[in-house]
Amino acid sequence: MVTTRIIEPDVCSKLRRFAGHFRDYAQQCTTQTLAHECARVAAQLTFMADLASAGERQLEAEAWADAAYLTQRRIERALGIGTAL
């Protein structure tokens, strides 16, 4: 028997919001490698949000949201920017 959890809509929103941040970072990056990585992460976060909103991979979506937050902080430090909490 497979048990599924209902994903909270706010997790999907978080993933999409983080994806937007990473798309912005990709445009601000001074190195092509970092810009490419930010764009790749944005695409992955969007994909995960789409899966989660369709009811798939819910637990993984929550982990991705947590990881995206930590990665966002590292990227902001690398770019010399910060966001208000």
HELIX and SHEET records of a PDB file:
HELIX    1   1 PRO A    9  GLN A   28  1                                  20    
HELIX    2   2 GLN A   32  SER A   53  1                                  22    
HELIX    3   3 GLN A   58  LEU A   79  1                                  22    
END                                                                             
